[in-house]
C-alpha cells in the first residue's frame, strides 16, 4: 500500500545510546518532516526537508540529525539518547514542496514509540 | 501562553449527538486552518481544511473559522462510534512562516453507542 512507512514501531534505548528511526514514502512527495508528539504538547516539528539534499531545522532540533539523500527516505538520528527524548515520533510527507498540505494534507506514518531509560 | 489552545477533553457524547470541537489562537497571521483526526496508535489524517475565514462542509463535518475572534470550530453531525478519536487542529501563516504548521494538543472525543 502506498504511504509512509516507519520502522521500528517500538524501541527502548539506554541513556547515551544512538539510533536511527527510518522513514520511507512511495508517493514521490518532495516535502518530508519529522514530528514528536508528547501528552499535552501537540505535534512539534523536529526537522524537515523540501527535497533530496535539502534539510532544515524545526522547532525542537537539538539532539537530532537528519539527511535526505533520496526522495523516498528521510531517516532521523538520535545522537545520544536522553530520557527527555521519550516520545512518539511521526514522519510525514506532502506533495507540496512548501509543506502546508492544502487539499491533500500531510500523510503520516504510524509512528515510532521510543522510550529512553 | 501557547500559540494554539485546544481543550484536551475527553469529550464524551451519545451516538447521534452534534459535536463541537474548538481551538483558539493568538497569531493573527494564521490564514490556513486544518483539522486532523488521529485514531489510537495511528498517525493523524487530514479531515478538513479552510483558507482564511468562513465555513466549509464535507458530509457530516463542518469547519468554521472566525478570524476576528481567533477561533476555529469543527462540527460533527449525527456522530458515530467510529468518530471516536483525538481531533487535532493545525494552522499556518503561509509563506511568511515558511508554511510551518502549529498544532493544538488535541481533543479526545468518545462517542457512546
Contacts between the chains, C-beta under 8 A, distances in Angstrom:
chain1	res1	chain2	res2	distance
A	4	B	43	7.5
A	40	B	8	6.5
A	40	B	105	5.4
A	41	B	105	6.2
A	42	B	4	7.2
A	42	B	6	7.6
A	42	B	88	7.0
A	42	B	103	3.9
A	42	B	104	5.6
A	42	B	105	4.3
A	42	B	106	6.6
A	43	B	44	7.5
A	43	B	88	7.1
A	43	B	90	7.7
A	43	B	101	7.8
A	43	B	103	4.2
A	44	B	103	7.6
A	45	B	100	6.3
A	45	B	101	7.5
A	48	B	100	7.9
A	58	B	100	7.1
A	90	B	43	5.3
A	90	B	44	7.6
A	92	B	43	7.4
A	96	B	99	7.8
A	98	B	95	7.3
A	98	B	98	7.2
A	98	B	99	4.2
A	99	B	99	5.1
A	99	B	100	7.3
A	99	B	101	7.8
A	100	B	32	5.6
A	100	B	92	5.3
A	100	B	94	6.8
A	100	B	99	3.8
A	100	B	101	7.2
A	101	B	32	8.0
A	101	B	34	6.7
A	101	B	46	6.6
A	101	B	49	7.0
A	101	B	101	7.5
A	102	B	49	6.8
A	103	B	49	7.0
A	104	B	46	7.3
A	105	B	34	6.7
A	105	B	36	7.3
A	105	B	45	7.5
A	105	B	46	2.8
A	105	B	49	6.8
A	106	B	44	7.6
A	106	B	46	6.9
A	106	B	101	8.0
A	108	B	43	2.9
A	108	B	44	5.3
A	108	B	45	6.9
A	109	B	43	5.4
A	110	B	41	7.3
A	110	B	42	5.8
A	110	B	43	5.5
A	111	B	41	7.5
A	111	B	42	7.5
A	111	B	43	5.7
